[in-house]
């Protein structure tokens, strides 16, 4: 029953998380498109009242006329639309999922028993949880300080972008050393997603509230509030595609189980940002297909770096291991979870739908088993203490 309740909570949180993320990201991409598609107003009366740009659109059988003011209109309506709950809901449900899936079983999902840093490999469950929380908080603090110190007046945003890119590479590297590969990709994405939500919570919305308050008081808004909100919004739009990829990466062990996983991760992050740049420029009326080519090149490079070795299983003496040896290893280390009725309390059903209770079922998944055992992703956290000799048996198992 515990496993069933956990699955229900997981499903509902994931459902809400995906819905909120679609709404937030969709709205964010729409407003970036709108901002970059604005054209100077044609009507003199619009220019006289401070309209900076406008866009006409047709959708759903209706026509829309969007206008953006240079600073603010002479009068604000009482029913002004605000955009923030989608961002907050996305982060809160994402964090809830992290608690339910990872922090509830840290020895399984967080502790990197194969870390080259002995202290990280020997972390207890509660220590790994604290480290993960510190990692998220530390990522936001460092990013925020970079923004405040390098480009406080939005005059050195190019240099700031370079600094943030370096920071993301460092985050990718540290995450793969401190946590399991699956958690590393997720936590790197969570650092970026936390920065996105925190940008909305600490900078974009407060700045907009100050602007509205000033206008209602008959005062001129501080232009830095608008510029700062724009700066953080721009960062958010370039984080979007990489974050989406990192959040779905847990379904693909080949991404995070390679010894150079941090390089693969960094290349894919940059690929997402470069591809996003193509669309940002396209909406501004500039066609720069080389950005798409560069993004595709980074993706190809990432998959080349992360490709499995073609050398095959290590050569051994004597005959290849037989059915009895392979079955014994899988029985000892895999069937506790990968069964129709798992013994492990954290699972209500076999992970990924793989149940290894018959030789036929094991044979069908031979290539998957050899891959995840060979790259040390399985058993998770090596909680069953699979030995190097047992891994060699799986590697030498012939089809």
N, C-alpha and C positions, 0 to 999 in steps of 0.2 A: 504493500500500500504506500509506503514511503516513496518508493521509486515512481509509482504512478502519480502521486501528488506532485512530485518534482517535475515530471514530464508535463503535467497540466500547467503548472506555473510557468515553466519554460516556454511552452507554446503560446500562452496568453501574453507574456511579456514580449516574446519575439514578434508576435503579430502586431502588437501596439507599437513596438519599436520600429518595425518596417514601415507601418502606415505613417507614423510621425516623421520618419526620415524622408520618405517619399514627398510628403507635404512640404517639409522644410527645404530640402534640396531643390525640389521643383520650383518653389517660390523664389528661392535664392537665385537659381539659374535664370528664371524669368526676369527678375529685376535687373540682373547684370545685363541681360539681353536688351531690356528696355532702356537702361541707362546708356548703353553703347549705340543704340539705334536712334536716339533722339536727333532731330534735325531742327535747325533754327526756325522759329515760328514765322509763318508767312503773313499773318494778320498784324497790322500795326498796333491794334488795341491789345493784343496779347503781349507784344514786346513792351508796350508802355506799362503794363501792369507787372512786369518783371518775369515773364515766362522765359526760361532759358532754352528749352527745347520741347519738341512735341513729337508724337508718333501716332499715326492712324493705323488701326488694325481691324480685321474682320475675323470673327470666330463664333461658332455656334449659331450662325444665322443673324448675328448682330454686328454693329459697327462700334468701335471704341476709339476715343480720342484722349490719349494720355498726354499730360503736360507736367513739366518739371520747372520749378521756380529757381532763380539764381540763388536766392537766400530763402525767402518765405513769402507767401501771399499776404495781402493786406489784412485779411481776416481768415481765421481758421474755423472750420465747422466743429460742432460739438461731437459729431460721430466720427472722429478721425480714426482711421484703421491703423492698428499697431501689429507688428509681426515679431513675436517673441516666444509664444507658448509652444510653437512647433519645435523650436530649438531646445527649449528646456525639457519638453516631453521626450525628445529623442535622446538627450543625455541621461535623463533619469531612468528611462527604461533600459538603456544600454548598460548603465551601471548596475541596475537590478539584475540583468542577465549575467553580468560578470560575477556578481555575488553568488547567484544561484548555481552557475555552471563551473566557475573556477575557484572562487574563495571558499565554497562549501567543501571542496575536495582538493586543497592546495598541494598535498603530497602527490596527487595524481596528475594535476594539470599545471601547476606552477613551478614546482621545484625541479631545477635542471640538474639531475644527477650526473650528467655528463659534462657539466660546466668545467672549463679549464681552471676556474677559480675555486679552490677547495672550499672556501667559506660559503660560496653560493651553492655548491653541490651538497653541502651538509646542512642546509637550512631546514628548520622544522616547519610544519605547516603554518603556524601562526606568524612565524618570522617571514615566510614568503608572502603571506597576506599583507603584512605591514610594509614590506619592501615594494609590493605592487602598488599600494596606495601612495607611498612616498614617491614612486616613479611617476605616477599620474600628476600628483601635486607639483613635484619638482619640474616636470616638463612645462607646465603652465607658467610657473614662476620664472624659469629661465627665458621662455619665449616672451613673456610680458616685459621682462627687464630689457631684453634686446630691443623691443619696440620703443620703450620709454627712453633708453639711453642713446640708441643710434639715430633714431629719426623722430624725436619728440614733436617737432613741428611739421612733420611730413615733408621734409626737404631732402632727405637722404634715403628714400624708400628703396632705391636700387641696391645700395649697400646693405640695407636691412634685409632685403630678399636673399642676398648672398649669405648673410649670417644665419638666417632661418634655415636655409638649405643645408648649411654645415651642421647646424644643430640637429636636423632631422637624421642626417647620416650618423651622427654620434648616438642619437636615440636608438636607431636601428641596430647599431653595433652592440650597445650596452644591453639592449633587450634580449638579444640572442645569446649573450654570455650569462645573463642572470636568470632567465626563465626558459622553460621548454619552448621548442620552436613554434608550436601552435600558439602558446600564450604570448610569445615575443611579437609575432605579427599582430595579434589582437591588441596588445598593449601599446605598440607603436601607433596603430590606428587610433587607439583610445586617447593617447597623448594629443594627437592632432585634433580629434573630435572634441576633447575637453577644451583645447584652445579656441576652437570655433564657438562652442557654447558660451565659454567665459567671455569671449569677445563681445557677444551679444549682451550678456548679463552685466558686465562691468564697464563696458565702453560705449557700445552702439546705442542701446536703449537709454542709459542715463544721459548721454549726450543729447539725444533727441528730446528727452524730457526737459532738459535745461533750455533747449531752443524753444520749445513750445511755451514753457513758463515765461521766458523773456518776451516772447511775442505777445502773450496775453497781458503782460504788464506794460506793453507799449515800448519795450526796449529792443535794441538790436541784438540778435543772437550772436554768440561768440562763434566766429567762423571756424575756429579750431575744433569745435565739437563736430561740425559737419565733416571737416577734413579727416579727423581722427576716426570717425565712424566709417568713412569711405575707405581709409587705409585698412582697417580691420576687416571690412566686408570683402575687399579685394583678396586679402589673405585667405579668407574663408572659401572664396570661390576656387582658388587654386588647390586648396586642401581636399575639395569635394571628391574628385575622382579617385585619388589615392586612398582616401578613407573608405570609400565603398569597396574597393578591391581588398584592402586589408581586413575588412569585416567579413568578407566571404571566403577569405583564404583558408579558414580552418577546415574547409571541405576538401582541400587539395594538399595532401601531405608532401608532395614533391616540392612544393614551394618552400616549406619551412624546415624540412628535414635534412637539407644539404648543409655541408660544413661551411659553405660560403653563403648561407641564407641571408645574412645581413646585406651582402652586396646585391643579391637578387632583389631583396626588399627595396633597397635604395634606388636601384635602377627602375623598378616598377613605379615607385613614388614619383620619380622625375618624369617618367613617361606619361603618367596621368596628368601632371602639371603642364607639361609641354602640349599635350593634346588639348587640354582645357584652353591654353593660350590661343590655339588655332580658332576655337569657336568664339572666344572673346573678341579677337580681331575681326572675325567674319561678321559679327553683329555690328561692328563699327564700320563696316563697308570695305574691309581690307581682306583680300584673299591671299593667304600665306601658306600654301600647301606644304612647304618645307617643314613646318611644325608637325604636321601629320606624319611626314616621312621620318623626322627625327624621333617622334614618339614611337612609331613602329620599330625603328632601329633599336631603340632602348629596350623595347619589349623582347625583340629577337635576341639581343645581347644578354638580357636577364635569363632567358630560357637556355641559352647556350652555356652560360656560367653554371646554371643549376642542373644541367643534364647529368643523368647518372653515368657512372663509369661504364665504359664498354668492355672492360677487361673480363667481366663475368665473375663467377664465384671463385674463391681461392682454390687452387689445386691441392688435393689431398692425397694421402697415400691410401692404397687399397680401393675397394669398391665405394661407389656413391652410397650415401645413407639410404636405407630402405624405408618402407612404410612404417615399420614398428618404431624406428628411431624418431622419425619426423612426428608421428602421432604422439609419442611420449613427450616430446618437447612442447607441442601445442596443448596437450592435456595439462601439462604442468603450469604453463604460463599464459594460456589464452582463453581456455574454456570457462574460467570463472566469470568472465564478462560476455564472451562470444558464445552464448547459448540461448536457446529459446526462452528459458527461465533463468536468467543470470543469478549466480550466487552473490555477486557483488551488490551491496546495498544501494549503490548509486545508480544502478541501471534497472529499468523496468522491462527493457527489451534489448536484444543484442545490438551493440553499437554499429551504426552504418548498415544494419540489417544482416551482418555476417554472423552466422551460427555455425560453429565448427564441431558439430556433434557426430558427423559421419565422415568417412574418408572421401566420399564423393564431394561433399560440401567443401572440404579442405582443398581437394585438388582443383576445384573450380576457381578458387581464389589464390592459387599458388603464386602467381606473379605479384599480387598485392602483398601477400604475406612476406615474400622474400624482400620486397622493397622496404616495407616499414620495419622489419626486423633488422635488415642489413644496415639501414641508416639510423638505427637506434631510437626511432620514434616509438616503437612498440617493444615491450610493454610500456605503457605510460609511466614515466618516472622510474622505470625499471623496478617497480615495487615488488615484483616477484623474483628479483635478483637473477635474471637470465644471465648465464655465463657466456664468455667469449666462445667457448667450445660449442655450446648449444646454438649460438648464432652461426657458427661455421657449418653445423649440421643443416640448418635451414638454407644457407647460401649454397651448399654443395648438392642440395636436393635436385635431382634431375627430373625433367618432364617425361 
